[in-house]
Amino acid sequence: MSPLMRALSMAALVAGLPSLTQPAAAQPARRAETKTKKPPAQERTQEQAASKPKPLDGGSVTWGLGEEAADARLAQRIRKALQDDARLSVAAKTVTLRVGNGLVRLQGLVETEAERTLVRQHATDAAGLDNVVDELEVRGTGAPPTM
């Protein structure tokens, strides 16, 4: 075998290609390279773990550290109650809910004092009276409630 053929055969061998000097039938079968793909259920689980529930119809929901799943369910329950209440304005339905370790903090603007009371009531119905901090402002007054 010539030095050129030897070098080409060595390069082919290193690159994982069939040898140029062996007949095709005598060459070992190459393993097909396959990518290992995660099963669809495992992909969904990882995607779900990476994403958090989105608020319904606007507004924002923020989770603190701790019992995130329970906090997320609590925030979604409150958000749904706000969205389903026809007496509330769009502003009241989209107030910010900050939920962490079972404590709910209400922030944002509402149109009237009655709306503030309704929003606070929906939050206390879901989280309990001692677990709601009302920092809502009535449009035009510029001050949070005094308690």
TORKOL-4160 file (C-alpha; in steps of 0.2 Angstrom, whole numbers, padded with zeros to 4 digits, m for minus):
147
<pt num="1" X="0000" Y="0000" Z="0000"/>
<pt num="2" X="0007" Y="0017" Z="m0005"/>
<pt num="3" X="0010" Y="0030" Z="0009"/>
<pt num="4" X="m0004" Y="0041" Z="0002"/>
<pt num="5" X="m0016" Y="0027" Z="0003"/>
<pt num="6" X="m0010" Y="0022" Z="0021"/>
<pt num="7" X="m0013" Y="0041" Z="0026"/>
<pt num="8" X="m0030" Y="0042" Z="0018"/>
<pt num="9" X="m0035" Y="0025" Z="0026"/>
<pt num="10" X="m0029" Y="0031" Z="0043"/>
<pt num="11" X="m0038" Y="0048" Z="0041"/>
<pt num="12" X="m0054" Y="0039" Z="0036"/>
<pt num="13" X="m0052" Y="0027" Z="0051"/>
<pt num="14" X="m0050" Y="0042" Z="0063"/>
<pt num="15" X="m0065" Y="0050" Z="0055"/>
<pt num="16" X="m0075" Y="0035" Z="0057"/>
<pt num="17" X="m0077" Y="0032" Z="0039"/>
<pt num="18" X="m0075" Y="0015" Z="0031"/>
<pt num="19" X="m0058" Y="0010" Z="0026"/>
<pt num="20" X="m0053" Y="0013" Z="0008"/>
<pt num="21" X="m0043" Y="m0003" Z="0007"/>
<pt num="22" X="m0056" Y="m0015" Z="0013"/>
<pt num="23" X="m0070" Y="m0021" Z="0001"/>
<pt num="24" X="m0087" Y="m0015" Z="0007"/>
<pt num="25" X="m0093" Y="m0032" Z="0012"/>
<pt num="26" X="m0078" Y="m0034" Z="0024"/>
<pt num="27" X="m0080" Y="m0018" Z="0032"/>
<pt num="28" X="m0088" Y="m0018" Z="0049"/>
<pt num="29" X="m0106" Y="m0011" Z="0050"/>
<pt num="30" X="m0106" Y="0007" Z="0056"/>
<pt num="31" X="m0118" Y="0011" Z="0070"/>
<pt num="32" X="m0131" Y="0024" Z="0066"/>
<pt num="33" X="m0129" Y="0039" Z="0077"/>
<pt num="34" X="m0145" Y="0043" Z="0085"/>
<pt num="35" X="m0150" Y="0057" Z="0097"/>
<pt num="36" X="m0158" Y="0052" Z="0113"/>
<pt num="37" X="m0174" Y="0061" Z="0114"/>
<pt num="38" X="m0184" Y="0062" Z="0130"/>
<pt num="39" X="m0201" Y="0054" Z="0131"/>
<pt num="40" X="m0215" Y="0067" Z="0128"/>
<pt num="41" X="m0221" Y="0065" Z="0146"/>
<pt num="42" X="m0204" Y="0070" Z="0153"/>
<pt num="43" X="m0203" Y="0085" Z="0141"/>
<pt num="44" X="m0220" Y="0091" Z="0147"/>
<pt num="45" X="m0215" Y="0089" Z="0165"/>
<pt num="46" X="m0199" Y="0099" Z="0163"/>
<pt num="47" X="m0208" Y="0113" Z="0153"/>
<pt num="48" X="m0222" Y="0113" Z="0167"/>
<pt num="49" X="m0209" Y="0115" Z="0181"/>
<pt num="50" X="m0200" Y="0129" Z="0171"/>
<pt num="51" X="m0216" Y="0139" Z="0169"/>
<pt num="52" X="m0228" Y="0146" Z="0181"/>
<pt num="53" X="m0246" Y="0149" Z="0179"/>
<pt num="54" X="m0251" Y="0165" Z="0170"/>
<pt num="55" X="m0264" Y="0177" Z="0177"/>
<pt num="56" X="m0282" Y="0176" Z="0170"/>
<pt num="57" X="m0286" Y="0191" Z="0159"/>
<pt num="58" X="m0273" Y="0203" Z="0164"/>
<pt num="59" X="m0266" Y="0209" Z="0180"/>
<pt num="60" X="m0250" Y="0202" Z="0188"/>
<pt num="61" X="m0247" Y="0188" Z="0200"/>
<pt num="62" X="m0230" Y="0187" Z="0209"/>
<pt num="63" X="m0224" Y="0172" Z="0219"/>
<pt num="64" X="m0212" Y="0173" Z="0234"/>
<pt num="65" X="m0201" Y="0159" Z="0240"/>
<pt num="66" X="m0209" Y="0145" Z="0250"/>
<pt num="67" X="m0224" Y="0135" Z="0246"/>
<pt num="68" X="m0225" Y="0141" Z="0228"/>
<pt num="69" X="m0238" Y="0128" Z="0222"/>
<pt num="70" X="m0250" Y="0133" Z="0236"/>
<pt num="71" X="m0247" Y="0151" Z="0233"/>
<pt num="72" X="m0250" Y="0149" Z="0215"/>
<pt num="73" X="m0267" Y="0141" Z="0218"/>
<pt num="74" X="m0272" Y="0154" Z="0230"/>
<pt num="75" X="m0267" Y="0168" Z="0218"/>
<pt num="76" X="m0277" Y="0160" Z="0204"/>
<pt num="77" X="m0292" Y="0157" Z="0215"/>
<pt num="78" X="m0292" Y="0176" Z="0220"/>
<pt num="79" X="m0289" Y="0181" Z="0202"/>
<pt num="80" X="m0304" Y="0170" Z="0196"/>
<pt num="81" X="m0315" Y="0178" Z="0209"/>
<pt num="82" X="m0310" Y="0195" Z="0203"/>
<pt num="83" X="m0313" Y="0191" Z="0185"/>
<pt num="84" X="m0330" Y="0183" Z="0188"/>
<pt num="85" X="m0337" Y="0198" Z="0198"/>
<pt num="86" X="m0347" Y="0209" Z="0186"/>
<pt num="87" X="m0347" Y="0223" Z="0199"/>
<pt num="88" X="m0328" Y="0226" Z="0197"/>
<pt num="89" X="m0320" Y="0238" Z="0184"/>
<pt num="90" X="m0306" Y="0232" Z="0173"/>
<pt num="91" X="m0294" Y="0241" Z="0184"/>
<pt num="92" X="m0300" Y="0232" Z="0200"/>
<pt num="93" X="m0300" Y="0215" Z="0190"/>
<pt num="94" X="m0282" Y="0217" Z="0186"/>
<pt num="95" X="m0274" Y="0223" Z="0202"/>
<pt num="96" X="m0257" Y="0216" Z="0207"/>
<pt num="97" X="m0258" Y="0201" Z="0218"/>
<pt num="98" X="m0242" Y="0197" Z="0227"/>
<pt num="99" X="m0243" Y="0180" Z="0236"/>
<pt num="100" X="m0230" Y="0172" Z="0247"/>
<pt num="101" X="m0231" Y="0159" Z="0260"/>
<pt num="102" X="m0250" Y="0161" Z="0261"/>
<pt num="103" X="m0249" Y="0180" Z="0263"/>
<pt num="104" X="m0258" Y="0190" Z="0250"/>
<pt num="105" X="m0253" Y="0208" Z="0246"/>
<pt num="106" X="m0265" Y="0218" Z="0235"/>
<pt num="107" X="m0258" Y="0233" Z="0225"/>
<pt num="108" X="m0264" Y="0244" Z="0212"/>
<pt num="109" X="m0278" Y="0256" Z="0208"/>
<pt num="110" X="m0297" Y="0254" Z="0209"/>
<pt num="111" X="m0311" Y="0266" Z="0204"/>
<pt num="112" X="m0320" Y="0267" Z="0220"/>
<pt num="113" X="m0320" Y="0263" Z="0239"/>
<pt num="114" X="m0333" Y="0250" Z="0236"/>
<pt num="115" X="m0322" Y="0241" Z="0223"/>
<pt num="116" X="m0308" Y="0241" Z="0236"/>
<pt num="117" X="m0319" Y="0233" Z="0248"/>
<pt num="118" X="m0325" Y="0220" Z="0235"/>
<pt num="119" X="m0307" Y="0216" Z="0230"/>
<pt num="120" X="m0301" Y="0214" Z="0248"/>
<pt num="121" X="m0317" Y="0203" Z="0252"/>
<pt num="122" X="m0312" Y="0191" Z="0238"/>
<pt num="123" X="m0294" Y="0190" Z="0244"/>
<pt num="124" X="m0300" Y="0187" Z="0262"/>
<pt num="125" X="m0312" Y="0174" Z="0257"/>
<pt num="126" X="m0298" Y="0164" Z="0249"/>
<pt num="127" X="m0284" Y="0168" Z="0261"/>
<pt num="128" X="m0291" Y="0172" Z="0277"/>
<pt num="129" X="m0293" Y="0189" Z="0286"/>
<pt num="130" X="m0276" Y="0189" Z="0294"/>
<pt num="131" X="m0267" Y="0185" Z="0278"/>
<pt num="132" X="m0272" Y="0200" Z="0267"/>
<pt num="133" X="m0262" Y="0216" Z="0266"/>
<pt num="134" X="m0272" Y="0230" Z="0257"/>
<pt num="135" X="m0261" Y="0242" Z="0248"/>
<pt num="136" X="m0274" Y="0247" Z="0235"/>
<pt num="137" X="m0277" Y="0265" Z="0230"/>
<pt num="138" X="m0293" Y="0273" Z="0225"/>
<pt num="139" X="m0291" Y="0283" Z="0209"/>
<pt num="140" X="m0290" Y="0301" Z="0213"/>
<pt num="141" X="m0286" Y="0300" Z="0232"/>
<pt num="142" X="m0268" Y="0294" Z="0230"/>
<pt num="143" X="m0267" Y="0286" Z="0247"/>
<pt num="144" X="m0268" Y="0268" Z="0253"/>
<pt num="145" X="m0282" Y="0264" Z="0265"/>
<pt num="146" X="m0279" Y="0267" Z="0284"/>
<pt num="147" X="m0283" Y="0253" Z="0295"/>
